[in-house]
Structures are given as structure tokens and as C-alpha cells.
Amino acid sequence: MGVNLSGILEPEELEVKDLASRALAVDAHNTIYQFLSIIRQPDGTPLMDRQGNVTSHLSGLLYRNANLIEHGIRPCYVFDGEVHDLKLDTVQQRRERREAAMKEWEAALEEGDMERAYSKATQSTRMTKEVLESSRELLSLMGLPVVQAPMEGEAQAAHMCAQGDVWAVSSQDFDGLLFGAPRLLRNINITGRRKVPGKNIYRSVKVEKLELDKVLESLGLDRRGLVEMCLLIGTDFNAGVAGIGPKRGLSLIRKHGSLEAALEHLGMEMPGHEKVLEIFLSGVGSDDYDLSVGEPDRDGIMEFLCERHDFSPERVSSTVEKLMRGKEELERSSRQKSLDMFF
């Protein structure tokens, strides 16, 4: 799921309340995948309705977005478009890993090892057409903007952020920085007390903010250098060089000044690296989007979640009330800001 730079970056920690009045471009696929992975029964089984349809993602989208809007945050969801040819190998590898995790999950269930079963279940998460369609439908019913990217959702989100139409990109992946997003937020959907995978301990998770200018300054690189370093490590579009992680990749680019020089030092070649550089440095973004927050469709949400997917009417109703109060507060704050600017 993108390149991992956590070992060499030092993010600033924030509280969710610190993001009040901010508009965020949310990496939809990344977020939905998170909800599908973590919202599960103790044995790893996802939430499902009586027809056997998975509903974990719907639960996450409803309750988390109501909470964000209550805090004055305006999320819009950016969906991936066409998969680039250079990403097909990555997609296939992920499919194979999911299938292997599924078999291990089933084996763990048979052995009665619930902790291992849960761990393997989270790794077997599948993003189906039905999951994506139901996510879009619920977000629209909630009045939240939905944006269709031409290709990579993170490239589109970074484009919107660079344009100043949103304050930051929200994603667990670091790729938004490679695509040029001025700000990246992580952990928006998993704040609070969380269990450490594979261990019986818990830790507090906060929102992390990374600013591209500060990242580049701390690494001593320009943006091209950042992308070149990540090509050495490996991205969704290239395999990288075996044995090179973030620290060594950074050292090589700093020392040799460019990807080509680093590869020459290693006595290696990276065919097609120019195309991967172009993907990140000239990411395709569209200006065809509307970020206005619509009115939540109370009846539509109730029918969709409660009648079609067996959600609790009481819980959904109270959450819709929270959603509508949050929407009213957003409108009030927007009007007040306009008045303050006028006077």
C-alpha cells in the first residue's frame, strides 16, 4: 500500500479537534480498506447483514464521518480511476497475499487460535465492486462530496491540495507527498486507544501531520530527490532494489545526488524508471469536481442502512441527527467567516 517512509520522517501530532474548519481530500480506497480491515468480529469475520453482504465499511463511513463533521471537518472522498499498467504487478501481488492470508485465517479458525485468525483476516481484506458502489451511495446520501480521479486517487487529492481547494490529503500511505501534496494527514480514522498487532498491549494513536516543505528540508532533498529515493526503495509502480530501505535509500541519494548516479554506484540498472518518475512528478489530476457539502438525506440513509443492511434504527437515527447538527454548524461557521471578511 504505497511506499513506507515512517522510519525517516518525524510527523507533528494533532488532535482531531485541531482540524476544525479544514477541508480534507480523503483517499477513498485507502480509507474503505482500513474500515474493512479493522471493523471485524473477534474471530476476524467482517460485519455482515442477513443476506451475507459485508457492511464493515458502511459502519466506518457512517460513524467516523459523523464524528469528523461534528468537529467541523469537511471531508471529500477521492476514488481511484483507471489502474496504470505499471501498477498491475503490484495489484497481482496483493491479490496473491490476500489469498494466502485467507487460507491462513481458515486454518487458524480450525485450530481455535482467535488472535492469529483476526490478524490473518485483516490481511485478507478484498475491495469488491459491491463495496465501492455501496460506499459511494452512502457518502452521497450523507451529502459528502465524491470525486472521481482519472487515475490515482492520491494524485488527484494532491492536485486538489496544491490548488488550495482542500487543506490536506488524508491517507495512511505516504504517496501523497510524492505526488506533491503540501500536507498529508495520517491516522484520521484510527485515533484513540488501539491494540498493537500481534501483541497484547495498547497504544494511543493520534493524527499525524506531514508538511512537504518540512519533509524535504529535514531530508535534505528536493521533491525529485524524494521520488528518486522512493524508486530505490520500491513503489506501487516499480519493484525497487532488493535490500534498500528508507535509511539506505536516503543515504544513497544524498551521497550520489541522483537516482542514475546511485544505480551506477550499485552497478545496477532500473529500466523504465523515467516513466515512474513522470507518474509522481506529473501526476494526472482533474479540475472537474464540486466540494460543496450537501444536505444529508435522512430517509435515504435510514432506508439504505436499516432496511437494506440491517443496521440498528436507533443508532443510525442518532448518528444522522449528529450529522445534520454538524452540517448546520458548518453552514453557520461559513456564514460567520464570510461576514467577518466583509467587515
N, C-alpha and C positions, 0 to 999 in steps of 0.2 A: 504494500500500500504506500507507494512513494518512497523517496529516499529518507533515511533516518539520520538526522543531524543532532539528536538530543545530547550526544556526548561532548559537543564542542560549542554549544550555544547556551547562553545564560538568559532565560526569559524573565521578564518582570511579572510578578504575581499580582493578580487583581481579584476583587470580589465581583460577583455578578452585578451587584448594585452600582459598581463603578462605571458600568456601561450604559447607564440611563441616558436616553435621548439619542443613542447611537443606532445607525442603520448598519446591518451586517449582511454580507453576501455569504450564505451558508452553502458549503459543499454538500449537496443533497445526497449523493450516493454514499459519501463517507459517513454522514450523519445517520442515514437509514441503516447502513451496515452496522454501525455502533449499536443502535437500538435492537436490531435483530440478534446481535451477539450477546448483549448483556441482560436483556429482559427475558429471562427464562425461569423455568421451574428448577428446583434443586437438583434434579437429575439431568438437567440440560434441555429438557423439552421446551420449545418455544410456546408462548401463549397462542391459543387457537380458539376459534369459535366452534359451534357444534357441527358445522359442515367440514371441519378439518382445515379451514383456511388460517394461515399464520396471521396473528394480529399484534405481535410484539412491537412492530414498527409503528403501528397506529397508536398504541398506548403511549409510546415515547413521544411521538409527534404532537399528540393532543396535550398531554400534561406538561411537557417541557416547554412548549411554545407558549402555553397559557402563563407559565411562570415567567418566561422572558418578557412577554408583553406587559405583565403586571409590574415588572421592574422598569418599564419604559423603553425597552429594547425593541427595535423594528427589524425582525429577520426577513430576508427574502431567500428563497431556495433556488439554487442554480443546478440544473440537471445536465449530465453529460450528453453530448451528441454522438456523432459517429466515432467509432474507435479507430485510431490511427493504425496503419499497417504495422508500424514498428512496435506497437503495444500488444500485438496478437500473441507473441510468445509468452509475455507476462500473464495475459489472460488465461492461456492454456495451463501454465504452471500453477496458477492459483486454483484452477478447476481441479487439477490433479491433487493438490494439497487438501482441498476440501473433501474430495472423495476418500482420501486416505484417513482424514480425521473422522469422517463419518463411520468408517469401519472400526476405528479405534473406540469411538463413542459406543457403538453397539456392543463391542467386546467388554468395555468397562461396565456397561449396564448388566450384562450377563454375570459378571464377576461380583456385582454389588458394590463396586468402587464408585460412589457418587461424586466424590471430589474430582477424580480423574474424568468421569463421564461428563461433568459440567465443563471442565477445561476443554475437552475434545469437542464437545458440542458447539462451543463458541467459535472454534476453528473451522467448523463445517458449514458456517452460515452461507446461504445462497441468496443472491439477488435475482429474483424472478421477475418476469414481465408483470405478473399479477401484483407483486409487492410494489413495483414502481407506479403502476396505474392507480392502485388504491392510495398510495402516498400522495400523488398529485391531486386526487379527488378530495381527500381530507383537507389538504392545505388550502385548496381553492374554497372549500366550504367554510374554512376558518377565516377567509379573507386575506390570506397571506400571499404576497407576490410570488409567482413561479416564473423562472427564467429558463429558457432553453438555450443551451450553449451549442455553437456549431460543431465543436469537437470536445475538448477537455473542459469540464466544468470549472476546474481551478484556474484555467487560463481566462475563462470568461469572468469569473469572480475577481481575479486580479485586474482585469481590464476595467471593470466597474469601479474598483477601489482606486485605481490610478486616475480615473476620470473624476474622482471626488463624489460620486453618486452614493457610495457607501463608505463607512469609516474604516472597515476592516473585513478581511476574509476569515471565515470561521471554518476550520478543518483540523483534524488530528494530523494530517500529513503536512510536511514542510514544503511541498512543491509550490504552494502559492508564492513563496519568496522567490523561487527560481523563475516563476512567470512574471515577477516584477510587482507583486502586491506590496504597497508601502507598509501595511500592517497585517499581521497574522495572529489570530487568536486560537488557542488550543484549549481543550477541556470544557468547552461551553456546556456540553451535555452530560458531563460526568463529575461535576463538582460535588463536594461533600466527602463523607467518610466511605472509603472504598477498600475492599479486600484485595490484598496483593495476590496476583495469580500464583497458584501452587503453594501458597504459604498461609498459615492460619494467623495472619497479622493484618492490621488495617492501617491505612494512612489517609491523611487529609489531602484532597485534591482541589486545587484552586485553578481559576482561569489563568492561562499564561499568555502574555503579550510579547510578540517579537516585532520590532521595527526594522525594516530592511536597511535603512541607512546605518543604524547602530550595529546591526549584524555584520554588515560589510566592514565597518570601521574596526570592530572587535577582531575580525578575521584577517584584516589587512588585505582585503581583496576588493576588486570591483565586481559588478554583477556577472560579467562574463567569466571572471575567475571563479566565482561561486559555482556557476553552472559547470564549468570545466572540472572543478573538484568533484562535483557530484557524478559526472560521467565516469571518473575513475572509480568511484565507489559503486556505481550502478544505479540506474533509474528504471522507471517503468518502460523506458524506450531503448535501453541498452543494458547489457549484462555487466559492464564494468570489468575491473581487473581483479582476479582472484587474490584474496589476502589483503586487499586495500580497504580499510575502513575510513571513517571521517578524519581521525587524527593523522593517519599517514597520508591520506589524500590531500589534506590541508598543507602538510609539510612539503609534499612534492610540488604543489602549485606555487607555494611561497618561494621555494628554493629555485625552481626552474622557470617560473614566470608564465608558463602556458601549458596547455594540455599536450601539444605537439612535442614540446621540449621534455616534458615529464615522461612521455611514452618513449621518446628516443633514449632517455637515460635508462629506462627499464628494458630497452631492447624489444619493445612490443609495438604492435600496430592496433588501431581501432577503426576498422573500415566503417564508413558511413557516419562518423562522429559529427560531421558538419551538419547533417540533417537533424540530428538530435539537438545540437546547439540551436539551430533555427527554430525548432519546436518551442523551446523555452524562451529564447530571446525575442522571437516574433510570434508569440502565441496568438492564435486566431481568437478574436473577440468581436462580438456583435453589439451594435448600439440599439438594437430592436428589443427594448424591454420597458416595462412600466413598473415602478416600485411603489406605487400608491397602495396603502393598506385598505382593503375593502371591509364592508360590514359583515360580521360573522353570520352565517345562515343557521340560526338556532334549530329550526325544524329539520333542515337538511342534515346537520350534524347528528341530531338525535336519531333520525331515521337510518342514516348510514352506519353509525356505530352500535346503536342499541337493537334495532330491528334486523339489520343485516349481519351484524358481527357480535351480537350477544354481550355488549358492554353493559355495565350497571347503569340504569337510567339515572339513579340518584347521583352517582359520581360524575357522570357526563354532564348532567344538568348544572351541578355546582361549578364544574370547570368552565362550562360555556358562560356562566354568569361572570366568572373571573375574567374570561377572555373579553367579554363585552365591556366590563368596567375598565379593563386595561386599554381597550380601543378608545373609549371615551376620554380617558386621561391623556392618551397620545394626542388626540384631537385638541383637547384643551391646552396642552403644553405647546402645541404647534401654533395655535391662535395667539397665545400669550407671547411667544417668541416673535411672531410677526408684528404684534403691537409694540413690543419693546424696540424692535428695529425701526419701526415707523417714527416713534417719538424720540 
